[in-house]
Amino acid sequence: MTNTTAATARGPRAFPDLARLIALMTGAEKHAPAAHSTLDALWVLYDRVLRVTPETVDAPERDRFLLSKGHGPMAYYAVLAAHGFFDEELLPGFGAYDSPLGHHPDRMLVPGAEIGSGSLGHGLPLAVGTVLGLRAQGLTDPRVWVLIGDAELDEGSNHEAIAHAGPAGLEQLHTLVIDNASATHGWPGGIASRFASAGWAAVTVDGRDHEALHAAFTTPHSGRPLAVVARVEPKS
């Protein structure tokens, strides 16, 4: 499997006014800290790394992105709108009864969404299953990315997925952990050490530094899954 990224075809674009797009979404269930913690990493992924566009959301060879941290989808919606997956006119309806943009993303309603998510601990196991499903179909080039929050590592289902993916050599699997100091439990050496001990390639990076994020996202990891731990300011 190659480690070619979308950045070979296009350079980084100027960071758009995503705060304006997020501000269009109102309501009491915004989970704003959860959303803002993911904003920079999501932008770099969609702008420079993921091989998926509004025109290829159903293509078998597309990269898959799974938002496990689905309880804070505003940044996700803003990035999807900025990349043309749907019109930003949908954003003010966020959370409304007749809006496709729910407080948790629904893959049947949100263009570009691969899973319905929000319950902690589901995304990484689903990503492992997605890679195994792609392999069974002979699709070894599409990459699977999953974004999880550090607090999701309190859930045992994630550790079962971590323990399986390393020894299985799931090179197509990429996990982005947003570390905003929300986890109840810690690990000697930090979060990256938990993945490394299970046979993953693992790097830790400043979650607000776009160039550092891109370098981490494109780290060579032949024969192993990749974990990128993106540290951001603690959740307030």
Backbone bond lengths (Angstrom), bond angles and torsions (degrees), N, CA, C in turn:
res aa  C-N    CA-C-N  psi(-1)  N-CA   C-N-CA  omega(-1)  CA-C   N-CA-C  phi
1 M - - - 1.465 - - 1.521 109.98 -
2 T 1.308 117.62 135.08 1.460 121.21 -179.36 1.516 110.57 -83.05
3 N 1.312 115.54 163.09 1.454 121.35 177.10 1.529 110.23 -110.92
4 T 1.349 115.91 26.46 1.454 120.92 179.31 1.514 109.65 -65.32
5 T 1.323 117.72 138.91 1.453 121.29 179.95 1.509 110.47 -119.60
6 A 1.339 113.79 166.32 1.455 119.04 178.12 1.518 111.94 -61.67
7 A 1.334 117.15 -21.40 1.463 120.48 -178.92 1.525 111.98 -63.88
8 T 1.344 117.37 -20.21 1.456 118.48 178.12 1.523 110.87 -71.44
9 A 1.317 116.27 -20.86 1.457 120.67 -179.11 1.526 112.41 -99.86
10 R 1.323 117.36 -21.04 1.457 119.85 -179.49 1.516 109.22 -151.77
11 G 1.293 116.00 146.49 1.444 120.37 177.43 1.515 110.47 -87.61
12 P 1.329 116.87 175.23 1.458 119.97 -179.33 1.524 111.57 -68.11
13 R 1.309 115.64 140.18 1.462 120.48 173.96 1.520 109.37 -91.53
14 A 1.306 116.20 161.66 1.457 120.11 175.51 1.527 109.22 -61.85
15 F 1.318 115.86 138.43 1.465 121.53 179.16 1.521 108.29 -62.50
16 P 1.329 118.32 117.06 1.462 120.05 -175.76 1.524 111.45 -77.83
17 D 1.308 115.77 178.64 1.458 121.15 -179.14 1.525 109.03 -81.55
18 L 1.331 115.53 71.16 1.461 118.90 -179.76 1.521 111.83 -68.38
19 A 1.339 116.55 -27.56 1.464 118.75 176.96 1.519 110.78 -60.54
20 R 1.336 116.64 -36.41 1.467 119.59 177.30 1.530 110.68 -64.28
21 L 1.327 116.16 -41.61 1.457 119.58 179.65 1.527 111.02 -65.62
22 I 1.330 116.38 -41.35 1.462 119.40 178.20 1.521 110.83 -64.47
23 A 1.335 116.62 -37.01 1.468 120.32 -179.15 1.519 112.18 -64.85
24 L 1.330 117.59 -20.77 1.459 120.11 176.98 1.522 112.04 -69.14
25 M 1.344 116.25 -20.08 1.460 121.00 -179.53 1.521 108.85 -94.94
26 T 1.304 116.73 121.63 1.454 121.91 -175.51 1.529 109.81 -122.42
27 G 1.327 116.25 173.35 1.458 120.98 177.68 1.511 111.62 125.15
28 A 1.331 115.23 167.54 1.452 121.80 -174.50 1.521 112.82 -80.53
29 E 1.326 117.95 -13.83 1.464 121.50 -175.24 1.527 111.15 -108.79
30 K 1.310 117.48 40.44 1.462 120.41 -174.32 1.526 113.25 -76.73
31 H 1.326 119.20 -25.05 1.466 121.29 -175.12 1.528 109.56 47.06
32 A 1.327 115.73 50.67 1.461 120.57 -173.44 1.530 114.00 -56.58
33 P 1.349 120.19 -45.36 1.469 118.03 179.98 1.524 112.58 -60.29
34 A 1.326 117.50 -39.12 1.463 120.65 178.89 1.515 110.88 -63.12
35 A 1.327 116.42 -36.53 1.463 120.24 179.99 1.518 111.39 -71.91
36 H 1.319 117.34 -50.87 1.465 120.24 -174.92 1.527 112.31 -65.02
37 S 1.316 118.10 -26.95 1.459 120.06 179.90 1.523 112.34 -66.01
38 T 1.330 117.14 -23.22 1.472 121.27 -176.51 1.520 113.33 -98.99
39 L 1.309 118.17 -5.92 1.463 121.75 -164.93 1.529 113.35 -59.95
40 D 1.314 117.92 -50.87 1.469 120.52 -176.04 1.524 111.44 -67.34
41 A 1.323 116.60 -43.17 1.460 119.89 -179.15 1.524 111.01 -64.10
42 L 1.326 117.43 -40.97 1.462 120.37 178.40 1.521 111.03 -63.80
43 W 1.324 116.45 -41.37 1.465 119.01 -179.33 1.526 111.34 -61.76
44 V 1.330 116.22 -46.81 1.466 119.63 -178.87 1.522 110.82 -63.88
45 L 1.311 117.35 -40.91 1.463 120.34 178.21 1.520 111.57 -58.85
46 Y 1.323 116.30 -52.61 1.461 119.68 -175.29 1.517 112.59 -73.81
47 D 1.311 117.18 -29.47 1.456 119.41 -176.17 1.517 113.34 -84.44
48 R 1.354 117.12 -28.77 1.462 118.55 -169.65 1.523 115.64 -131.28
49 V 1.312 117.70 -10.07 1.462 118.95 -171.15 1.526 113.15 -123.66
50 L 1.329 117.24 -54.15 1.464 120.10 -173.93 1.519 112.19 -66.05
51 R 1.309 115.90 133.30 1.456 121.95 176.68 1.525 109.11 -96.80
52 V 1.325 114.25 71.92 1.455 121.39 175.93 1.522 107.60 -153.00
53 T 1.316 116.29 139.94 1.460 123.23 -179.14 1.519 108.23 -134.60
54 P 1.338 117.53 170.52 1.467 118.71 175.26 1.527 112.94 -56.49
55 E 1.318 116.99 -26.92 1.468 120.52 -178.66 1.524 112.63 -84.26
56 T 1.328 117.93 -14.68 1.472 120.11 -175.02 1.526 113.05 -119.51
57 V 1.333 117.52 21.80 1.465 119.71 -175.92 1.528 112.63 -65.32
58 D 1.318 117.75 -17.47 1.465 120.50 178.51 1.525 112.63 -112.59
59 A 1.320 117.73 4.15 1.464 120.57 -177.45 1.529 110.28 -72.03
60 P 1.324 118.37 132.80 1.465 120.49 -179.39 1.522 113.21 -57.73
61 E 1.327 118.45 -31.78 1.459 121.54 -175.71 1.522 113.65 -87.54
62 R 1.322 118.05 4.08 1.464 120.25 -178.81 1.526 110.63 -68.66
63 D 1.324 116.23 155.73 1.450 120.77 166.65 1.519 108.53 -73.66
64 R 1.316 115.92 149.43 1.462 121.44 177.42 1.527 109.49 -108.74
65 F 1.348 116.20 134.01 1.462 120.92 173.71 1.519 108.26 -119.87
66 L 1.320 116.33 125.21 1.461 122.72 -179.56 1.523 108.90 -114.56
67 L 1.315 116.90 120.67 1.463 121.09 177.34 1.523 108.14 -92.29
68 S 1.323 115.72 96.40 1.464 118.74 176.01 1.524 110.43 -71.79
69 K 1.323 116.53 -35.58 1.476 122.20 -179.97 1.526 109.34 -76.60
70 G 1.321 114.63 58.05 1.460 119.97 -171.01 1.510 115.31 -80.34
71 H 1.346 118.29 -3.75 1.454 119.87 178.14 1.528 111.78 -80.16
72 G 1.328 116.93 -4.75 1.464 120.26 175.84 1.509 110.15 -131.83
73 P 1.343 118.57 67.27 1.469 120.03 -169.43 1.519 115.82 -86.67
74 M 1.327 119.14 2.11 1.463 118.77 -173.23 1.519 112.97 -61.39
75 A 1.322 117.71 -42.76 1.469 119.75 178.57 1.527 109.93 -63.97
76 Y 1.315 116.77 -39.59 1.469 122.44 177.29 1.527 110.34 -59.05
77 Y 1.322 116.72 -48.03 1.457 120.29 178.82 1.531 111.22 -62.68
78 A 1.324 116.42 -41.03 1.467 120.01 -179.53 1.522 111.07 -63.18
79 V 1.338 117.06 -43.06 1.465 121.02 -179.78 1.531 110.21 -67.77
80 L 1.324 117.73 -41.17 1.463 119.96 177.33 1.525 110.83 -61.83
81 A 1.325 116.80 -42.73 1.464 119.73 178.93 1.525 110.68 -65.25
82 A 1.328 117.60 -40.73 1.464 120.97 -179.58 1.525 111.63 -64.43
83 H 1.320 117.14 -25.51 1.458 121.55 178.93 1.524 113.32 -99.01
84 G 1.322 116.94 9.61 1.451 120.46 171.21 1.515 116.30 82.40
85 F 1.330 118.35 14.57 1.461 119.73 177.55 1.526 111.20 -70.17
86 F 1.321 117.09 -29.34 1.461 122.09 171.18 1.517 107.90 -155.80
87 D 1.319 116.68 165.33 1.464 122.11 -176.08 1.518 110.61 -76.15
88 E 1.328 116.33 138.91 1.457 119.88 -179.74 1.521 112.67 -63.09
89 E 1.325 118.00 -14.00 1.459 120.31 177.01 1.527 112.47 -62.77
90 L 1.334 116.99 -17.50 1.456 120.31 176.89 1.524 112.65 -75.94
91 L 1.328 117.20 -21.24 1.462 120.31 -171.77 1.526 114.27 -62.35
92 P 1.343 120.98 -41.69 1.472 119.30 -179.56 1.531 113.62 -61.92
93 G 1.328 117.67 -18.79 1.456 120.36 178.79 1.517 113.93 -85.11
94 F 1.329 117.33 3.62 1.469 122.65 -176.59 1.530 111.84 -43.63
95 G 1.314 115.42 124.72 1.457 121.28 175.30 1.508 115.54 80.89
96 A 1.335 117.83 -3.92 1.461 120.54 179.84 1.528 110.60 -75.11
97 Y 1.313 116.27 158.64 1.465 121.60 -175.21 1.521 111.89 -57.18
98 D 1.310 116.81 -40.42 1.463 120.30 -174.88 1.524 113.21 -99.37
99 S 1.343 117.53 14.45 1.462 120.85 -179.59 1.521 110.38 -96.61
100 P 1.348 117.93 142.57 1.460 119.72 173.43 1.529 112.84 -73.49
101 L 1.333 116.80 -13.34 1.465 121.50 -176.11 1.522 109.88 -95.07
102 G 1.317 115.81 88.32 1.451 120.41 -178.39 1.512 113.31 -83.83
103 H 1.330 115.57 174.48 1.459 120.33 177.44 1.522 111.46 -66.38
104 H 1.309 117.25 -21.13 1.462 123.93 166.31 1.524 106.27 -123.37
105 P 1.332 119.02 138.63 1.469 119.52 -178.60 1.525 111.76 -68.95
106 D 1.315 114.67 143.05 1.465 122.78 179.49 1.524 107.75 -117.44
107 R 1.323 117.44 119.93 1.469 120.31 -175.91 1.524 112.69 -65.17
108 M 1.312 117.53 -19.98 1.457 120.41 178.88 1.524 111.97 -81.80
109 L 1.338 116.69 -13.81 1.464 120.62 -174.75 1.520 113.77 -117.31
110 V 1.323 117.86 -29.79 1.465 121.48 -173.57 1.520 109.65 -99.01
111 P 1.332 118.78 114.31 1.471 120.00 178.22 1.518 111.43 -58.40
112 G 1.329 115.96 126.45 1.457 120.74 179.67 1.511 115.17 97.04
113 A 1.337 117.89 -17.15 1.464 120.71 179.68 1.524 109.98 -75.75
114 E 1.318 116.90 133.07 1.464 121.64 -178.12 1.523 112.78 -92.67
115 I 1.339 117.07 -27.74 1.463 120.29 -178.37 1.527 109.19 -140.16
116 G 1.332 115.83 158.42 1.448 121.74 164.25 1.519 106.75 -86.74
117 S 1.332 117.50 133.47 1.465 118.13 -171.39 1.514 111.72 -148.33
118 G 1.311 114.76 173.68 1.454 121.68 179.09 1.510 112.05 142.86
119 S 1.343 116.96 -32.58 1.463 120.09 175.39 1.523 108.85 -73.52
120 L 1.312 117.30 127.01 1.457 121.22 -173.09 1.528 111.72 -63.72
121 G 1.323 115.35 136.12 1.447 120.59 172.84 1.504 116.46 95.20
122 H 1.332 118.24 1.35 1.464 120.18 -176.21 1.524 113.57 -91.92
123 G 1.313 118.42 -32.79 1.459 121.35 -168.41 1.515 115.06 -64.26
124 L 1.328 117.76 -44.24 1.457 119.72 -177.43 1.531 111.74 -67.20
125 P 1.332 120.14 -44.03 1.460 118.47 173.56 1.528 112.73 -59.65
126 L 1.331 117.31 -38.16 1.459 119.73 177.15 1.524 111.30 -65.08
127 A 1.331 116.81 -36.15 1.462 120.16 178.18 1.523 110.99 -66.18
128 V 1.334 116.71 -40.45 1.463 119.92 176.05 1.521 110.00 -60.14
129 G 1.333 116.48 -45.46 1.459 120.06 178.20 1.516 112.65 -63.17
130 T 1.330 116.68 -35.54 1.465 120.62 178.40 1.521 110.81 -63.97
131 V 1.323 116.91 -43.96 1.466 120.33 178.02 1.526 110.47 -62.45
132 L 1.311 116.94 -44.43 1.462 120.06 179.91 1.530 110.52 -63.17
133 G 1.340 116.57 -38.01 1.458 119.85 177.25 1.517 112.53 -65.76
134 L 1.330 117.04 -40.61 1.462 120.81 177.28 1.526 110.44 -63.30
135 R 1.326 115.78 -43.26 1.466 119.47 178.41 1.532 110.81 -59.51
136 A 1.323 116.43 -42.39 1.460 120.26 -178.47 1.523 111.70 -62.60
137 Q 1.343 116.31 -26.67 1.465 121.38 178.25 1.524 112.34 -90.71
138 G 1.315 117.13 1.70 1.454 120.40 -177.87 1.507 113.90 77.58
139 L 1.341 117.80 15.37 1.464 122.52 -179.99 1.527 108.65 -96.50
140 T 1.317 116.15 93.67 1.462 120.92 -175.61 1.526 113.78 -102.03
141 D 1.329 117.53 -4.22 1.467 120.09 -178.47 1.532 113.12 -91.71
142 P 1.345 120.13 -38.88 1.463 118.82 -179.44 1.525 111.60 -60.15
143 R 1.323 115.38 137.18 1.450 120.82 177.57 1.517 109.23 -99.26
144 V 1.303 115.42 147.67 1.455 122.24 178.57 1.518 108.17 -114.18
145 W 1.323 115.54 121.43 1.459 122.30 176.66 1.519 108.92 -112.04
146 V 1.318 117.26 139.38 1.461 121.72 174.36 1.518 108.16 -133.66
147 L 1.330 116.17 133.38 1.462 122.03 177.81 1.520 108.40 -104.19
148 I 1.322 115.99 121.97 1.459 120.80 177.70 1.525 109.07 -124.08
149 G 1.314 115.51 157.02 1.450 120.61 173.42 1.520 110.42 -91.41
150 D 1.330 117.11 154.79 1.458 119.04 -178.80 1.517 111.95 -61.91
151 A 1.327 118.00 -30.75 1.461 120.48 178.80 1.528 112.01 -66.57
152 E 1.333 117.05 -22.81 1.462 119.28 177.65 1.519 111.83 -67.58
153 L 1.321 116.51 -19.45 1.460 119.79 177.70 1.526 112.10 -72.87
154 D 1.340 117.52 -3.31 1.456 120.83 169.48 1.528 111.20 -74.92
155 E 1.334 116.82 -13.06 1.464 122.01 -176.76 1.526 110.64 -92.54
156 G 1.326 116.49 130.45 1.453 121.24 -177.22 1.511 114.54 -63.47
157 S 1.340 117.01 -27.83 1.462 119.68 -179.22 1.520 111.70 -60.31
158 N 1.322 117.27 -34.38 1.460 120.34 178.28 1.523 111.36 -66.92
159 H 1.312 117.35 -38.34 1.461 119.88 -178.00 1.528 111.30 -71.55
160 E 1.317 117.38 -31.27 1.456 119.44 172.86 1.526 110.17 -64.69
161 A 1.337 116.98 -40.42 1.469 121.03 178.48 1.523 110.75 -65.76
162 I 1.325 117.02 -43.45 1.466 121.02 178.22 1.527 110.49 -60.60
163 A 1.332 115.64 -44.21 1.461 120.44 -177.65 1.522 112.06 -65.62
164 H 1.330 117.71 -30.93 1.468 120.45 179.50 1.526 111.85 -80.57
165 A 1.320 117.20 -43.90 1.465 121.37 -169.46 1.520 113.07 -65.44
166 G 1.341 118.03 -36.96 1.459 120.11 -178.54 1.517 112.82 -65.00
167 P 1.333 117.90 -59.39 1.466 119.09 179.24 1.531 113.42 -61.89
168 A 1.335 117.22 -27.85 1.465 120.16 178.73 1.522 112.21 -77.11
169 G 1.313 117.60 -8.23 1.464 120.92 177.75 1.518 113.54 63.75
170 L 1.332 117.10 43.38 1.467 120.98 -176.53 1.531 110.49 -79.23
171 E 1.317 115.67 76.25 1.466 121.94 -175.71 1.522 112.30 -62.21
172 Q 1.313 118.17 -27.47 1.465 120.70 -179.90 1.521 112.66 -71.41
173 L 1.316 117.90 -12.29 1.461 122.51 -174.35 1.525 111.30 -90.35
174 H 1.329 115.29 129.81 1.463 122.70 177.96 1.533 108.09 -130.77
175 T 1.308 116.64 125.94 1.462 121.19 179.98 1.522 109.64 -116.04
176 L 1.312 115.51 126.18 1.458 122.64 176.10 1.522 107.79 -106.28
177 V 1.314 116.52 115.80 1.464 121.95 179.37 1.526 108.38 -103.14
178 I 1.316 116.92 118.51 1.460 121.12 174.64 1.522 107.86 -87.92
179 D 1.313 116.36 112.90 1.467 122.32 -175.55 1.524 109.34 -101.81
180 N 1.337 115.33 100.06 1.469 119.83 175.09 1.533 111.00 -115.56
181 A 1.353 113.81 30.67 1.465 121.80 174.74 1.521 112.53 60.57
182 S 1.337 116.18 39.69 1.461 121.14 179.76 1.527 112.95 -100.46
183 A 1.324 117.33 -13.67 1.464 120.06 -175.48 1.527 110.94 -68.52
184 T 1.321 116.11 143.48 1.460 121.50 176.68 1.517 110.78 -75.90
185 H 1.340 116.24 -38.59 1.459 121.61 -175.84 1.523 110.23 -105.05
186 G 1.305 116.50 153.47 1.455 121.46 176.46 1.515 110.86 -119.98
187 W 1.331 115.54 173.99 1.457 121.01 179.38 1.520 108.74 -133.57
188 P 1.324 117.47 138.81 1.467 119.55 175.59 1.526 109.82 -57.23
189 G 1.334 115.55 124.90 1.457 119.50 -178.56 1.512 114.00 89.46
190 G 1.329 118.12 -3.65 1.460 120.98 177.73 1.518 113.09 95.68
191 I 1.336 115.48 176.34 1.456 121.72 -175.13 1.521 111.74 -61.43
192 A 1.336 117.39 -41.14 1.467 119.90 -177.86 1.519 111.36 -58.11
193 S 1.335 116.87 -32.66 1.462 119.83 -178.62 1.521 111.27 -65.72
194 R 1.337 116.54 -29.11 1.479 119.35 178.86 1.527 109.89 -64.32
195 F 1.312 117.14 -41.86 1.455 120.66 178.81 1.522 110.81 -71.79
196 A 1.333 116.95 -44.20 1.460 120.79 -177.95 1.520 111.47 -59.92
197 S 1.326 116.75 -36.79 1.466 119.95 -179.11 1.522 112.07 -66.76
198 A 1.338 117.42 -18.26 1.459 122.30 178.99 1.528 112.04 -100.93
199 G 1.332 116.89 12.23 1.456 120.00 175.01 1.505 115.89 92.38
200 W 1.337 117.46 13.13 1.462 121.74 176.88 1.533 110.20 -88.07
201 A 1.325 116.16 154.54 1.458 120.89 160.47 1.527 106.46 -79.32
202 A 1.316 117.52 135.44 1.463 119.65 -174.30 1.516 110.70 -144.58
203 V 1.333 115.92 135.06 1.463 121.80 177.87 1.517 108.83 -135.25
204 T 1.325 115.41 151.94 1.462 122.15 176.59 1.518 108.29 -117.10
205 V 1.335 117.14 139.37 1.456 121.02 -171.08 1.523 109.81 -147.98
206 D 1.319 116.10 158.11 1.457 122.78 172.65 1.535 108.47 -68.50
207 G 1.307 116.88 117.33 1.457 121.37 -175.73 1.507 115.44 -73.56
208 R 1.331 117.82 2.21 1.467 121.78 176.30 1.532 111.95 -112.36
209 D 1.312 117.64 -6.33 1.466 122.83 -176.69 1.526 108.73 -94.76
210 H 1.326 116.88 107.34 1.463 120.74 -173.02 1.522 112.72 -65.24
211 E 1.316 117.66 -40.19 1.458 119.19 179.98 1.524 111.09 -68.96
212 A 1.324 116.96 -39.20 1.457 120.36 177.79 1.526 110.79 -66.33
213 L 1.329 116.56 -38.68 1.461 120.32 177.00 1.523 110.45 -62.32
214 H 1.336 116.80 -46.38 1.463 119.77 -178.76 1.526 110.86 -62.38
215 A 1.320 116.97 -42.00 1.464 119.87 178.72 1.525 110.96 -62.34
216 A 1.329 116.71 -40.08 1.465 119.94 178.83 1.524 111.28 -68.24
217 F 1.323 116.63 -41.48 1.467 120.65 -178.50 1.534 111.88 -63.63
218 T 1.320 117.15 -26.53 1.460 121.10 -176.51 1.528 112.25 -106.86
219 T 1.320 116.49 19.31 1.454 121.41 177.48 1.532 110.43 -62.88
220 P 1.328 119.46 127.80 1.466 120.22 175.69 1.535 110.94 -61.41
221 H 1.330 116.24 138.97 1.472 119.46 -177.83 1.526 109.90 -151.49
222 S 1.305 115.73 52.84 1.457 121.95 -175.35 1.522 112.04 -53.87
223 G 1.341 115.48 124.79 1.451 121.76 175.88 1.507 115.44 78.23
224 R 1.343 117.57 3.06 1.465 120.40 -178.26 1.521 110.24 -136.01
225 P 1.323 117.79 149.73 1.467 119.68 169.81 1.525 109.70 -69.94
226 L 1.331 115.47 159.50 1.468 121.40 -178.33 1.517 110.58 -116.20
227 A 1.321 116.18 133.87 1.462 122.29 171.85 1.520 108.97 -117.28
228 V 1.329 116.28 129.09 1.462 122.39 175.04 1.522 107.56 -116.14
229 V 1.311 116.49 118.38 1.462 121.73 177.70 1.522 107.68 -98.17
230 A 1.320 116.72 114.41 1.465 122.74 -177.88 1.522 109.42 -103.77
231 R 1.317 115.64 108.77 1.459 120.38 -178.13 1.518 110.36 -84.65
232 V 1.328 115.68 130.33 1.460 122.22 175.45 1.524 107.99 -128.44
233 E 1.321 115.84 177.58 1.449 119.83 -177.77 1.538 110.03 -62.07
234 P 1.337 118.57 146.86 1.473 121.15 -179.99 1.518 111.97 -57.65
235 K 1.299 115.28 144.83 1.462 121.46 178.30 1.513 109.24 -64.68
236 S 1.319 115.64 129.96 1.475 119.17 -177.95 1.511 110.92 -98.34
